């Protein structure tokens, strides 16, 4: 009989948030796969849990995943954890869950805090509809295309960002989104937890003089519905031209605007060419 994969959430900063069920699960499984075994070892030591640890992260997921799957097929049980929060959310653990699903291995979730949802809850922005966007790519082309695809997003948007890239991300967001409300959350659940509710321009002004510390969750106001309407092809082409001015290729800009209008990519590109001939 095959074993079970347990997706176990761990605290995002405060060890007091660990649940009894999570502790018991980690104590009873046969082995644990972790994003960083050194980080997880500290967690296990704190709760006096002695279990075999296997490294599982984005650079070895393909190779390690097969070995983990084989052990599960042979009847062993496994818990997957990340360094903090819920595994499989903007995390290679999603590949392991998919692998188990494809091979008929039972998967059980043992939930705990998610930094994204926790930040949304205290952002002061709309929580009724939101979209989780994770980390922006470090590749400029993909980064700009990602932001371009969200220009007319009306839902609240949630991003993760590292401190050394924060100021550049804020500048790009201001360029694409305009001066929207933003909540910058850092060190959530820790002693120095901080939530800054401001605008993108206000955040840029702050972090041009103050060096950001800690991992950030950015919660950004969606585009207001009353300004999101694009009724005519002239309006659509104006949006296309705006994206092009930000560094997006014409064909890609037409593709993005076609998603939010009644016009096809071909119609927009044809009209764009007429305008620029």
C-alpha positions, 0 to 999 in steps of 0.5 A: 500500500502506498504512503501519504504525502503531507503538505505541512505549513510552518510558521512564517516567523513566530514559532508560537504559531506552530500547530499541534497537528503540524508537530504531530504530523512531523513526528509521525511521518517516515521522512521530511523533505525540506527547501533548506534542511538547515532551516528545517533542522532548527525548527525540528530541534525546537520541537524535539523532532528527530526525523530524516531530512531530504533536500528538495528545492527548485534546483534538484526538484526533478531528481529528488522528486523521483526518489521521494515518489519511489519511497511513497510508492513503497509505503513510506509517509513523507511531509514536505515543508518550506522555510516558512509558511505554506509549501507549494505556494510560489514554491517547487513543492507544487511539482511534488504534489502534481507528481503524487496526483499523477501517480495516485499518491494520497496528499493531505494538507496540514495548513498554517499561515500564508504570508500572502493572505496574512498581508492581504488581511492587514493591508487595508485594501479590498480583500473580496477579490485578489490575485497572487502574482508571486515574484516578478522575473529577474529577466527584464523582458518577462518582468515587463510582460508580467506587469503589462498583463496586469495594467487593467487588473481590477483585483487587489494584487499580491507580490513577493519581493526581496529587499535588494530589488524592492526599489526597482520593482516599485519604480516599474510598478509606478510606471505601469500602474500609475500611483496606486495605493500599496501596503508593504508588509515585512517581518510578519509575525515577528518582533519588528513586524511592520505594515506601511500603507502608502502609495507607490510614489510614497513608497519610492520616496521612502526607500530611496533614502532608507535601506529596506530590510527583510522579505516584503509582501506588496499588496497593491490596489487594483485598477478602479473599474470606472477607469478600466473601460476601453470601448473604442478601437482608438481607446484600445490603440492608445493603451497599446501605445502606452505599453509600447512606450514602457518597453513592450513589443508591439505584438505583445502589447496588442496581445495584452490589450486584446485580453481585456477588450472586444478586439482581437490581437490581429485587429489591434496590430493591423490598426497599429500598423496603419497608424504608424505607416 
